[in-house]
Amino acid sequence: MAKSKSDDGTKGLYLVTCCTSTRTEPPKVRCADMGTGLTMQSALERWLELLGNHDVSVTPPQLYRGVGFHTVTKIADIIGQNNVRVLTGGQGLLSLDTKFVPYDFTSNKNHPGNILDVVTEEPFVIPLWWNMINKALRGTPTPVADLLDAKGTKLVVIALNKFFMKYLQDDMLTAQNIDKLRIVVVGKSRSHVPTQLRQQVLQVDKQSISGTVGNRNDISHRAALLFIRKVALGEVDVGASVEQHQGILGNLSPGPTEHLTQLTPKEVLQRAPDLLEFDSLDQAYQEARRRYGTIGGIIAFRAAWHTSKGQDLVVTKTETKAAKAALSAIRSSLDSKAAKVTGIDSDAIWELTQIFVGVLHDDLPDGKFNAADLQTWIISYCDSMGKMTPPRGVTEGLHKIGQFLAGSHEALGLEKYKSEGGGVLYGLKPKPK
C-alpha cells in the first residue's frame, strides 16, 4: 500500500469497514482476561487497564489478514490508505497507520470468550459500548459521525457485515451530513440498516460481483470495491446523489419494508442524551424525529424530556393559590390516608421503591410481587449498600408496606392484581398496544 494520497476523482472519499478474525499474531489481551460479573463501565475500565499493560505494536495492515482485508488493501490503493477506517469492537475506529495492542474481542454470543460472558450485571448494549470505547481510546464517542461532518469529506462508504452494523447504528444517526453516507448492501435485504438511513443504501446485485475472488464474509468489501472503482474511472462523481450512484450499479427494487419496533421517547433520550442539551424542547423533538423517525407525539416526548432532565414543576404564585384552594376539596381524604401510614418513613420507602421498579423495568418486566417481596428487597438492598439501615416502618410489619403500596402503586407506574390465593400482587403497567 504505497499509495497515501487519493486521486482527484476519489478525493474526499472514505471507506469504513471491519476487522477480520484472521490475524498474523496471537492476542496479548483477551475478553476472557477480564473475568465476569462486570457492568459495562467496569468492563471498559478493566479492558483499558489490560491494554495499558502492553506496548502498542501493530497497525491494521500488519495484523489483519484474509480475503476480506486483501480487498480492503485494493481499495486503499485507489483512495489512499489515509482514507480507510477499520471498525473494531476492542479498539474502536482505527486508521491504517494507528498502532495498537494485539487483542481478541468479540460481542458475538456464539463465539467463545465473548464480552457478553464478561458483562453480566447489566445488558451489554453494542452501540453504547462503541461510544464508550471510542471516547476512551479515540477521543470521541461518534467517530463515524465526525468523519461525515468533517470539512474535507465528500463521501463515506460503509462496507460491513450485518453484525458489525450494530456498532454504528447510533453513531451514524448523530451526523449532520447524512447525505454524504453510502451503505453498501449486497442483494435486496436492508433489514440490518436503521430505517432512517435506508435512503442512503447502495444495493449491489450478487451477480455483479460473482466473478470476484472472495467468500460470503467479504461480500460487502467486494461490492464497495466495485463502486469505488467506478468512481475512480469517472463513471460518476464522488459528490453525486444516491440515485446517480445507484444508477451505475444497476437499479434494484428494494425488498419489502421490514417492521421495526418504534422507539419510545424515553428510549430515544437514553440513546441520545445530547438531545437534553438543546435550548428548546421543540428543537430536541424535531432532531429526535430526524434521527429516529416515528417516536410518538410531542406530549409523550415532553414528559420524557422533563423526567430525564430531572426538572421539577414550577408554578406561579397565582397558580399556587388556586392549587391550595382546590386542595381543600380533598384534604380530609388525604389526611385519612396519611393517618393509616403513620410510623413509616414514606419518603425513603418511596425512593427505594422507585429503584426497585426501575430494576423490574430492566430485568423482570413481567414480574409480580407483593408487600413481602418488596420488604425483602429493601432490606437486602440496604444491606448490600454497606449495612444501610432500612427506612422506618419496613421491618416493623408487612401491613405498613402493604398500605404504602395500596396508596402509591399507581403513581409508581404499577398495576394491582389479585393472586390465586386471594392476596394482592403488583406489577408494571402493561405497555399500550
Secondary structure, 3 states (H helix, E strand, C coil): CCCCCCCHHHCCEEEEEECCCCECCCCCEEHHHHCCCECHHHHHHHHHHHHHCCCCCECHHHHECCHHHHHHHHHHHHHCHHHEEEEECCCEEEECCCCECCEECCCCCCCCCCHHHCECCCCCCHHHHHHHHHHHHHCCCCHHHHHHHCCCCCEEEECCCHHHHHHHHHHHHCCCCHHHEEEEEECCCCCCCCHHHHHHEEEECHHHHCCCCCCHHHHHHHHHHHHHHHHHCCCCCCCCCHHHHHHCCCCCCCCCCCCCCCCCHHHHHHHCHHHHHCCCHHHHHHHHHHHHCCCCCHHHHHHHHHHHHCCCCCCCHHHHHHHHHHHCCCHHHHHHHHHHCCCCCHHHHHHHHHHHHHHHHHHCCCCEECHHHHHHHHHHHHHHCCCCCCCCCCCCCHHHHHHHHHHHCCCCCEEEEECCCCCEEEEECCCCC
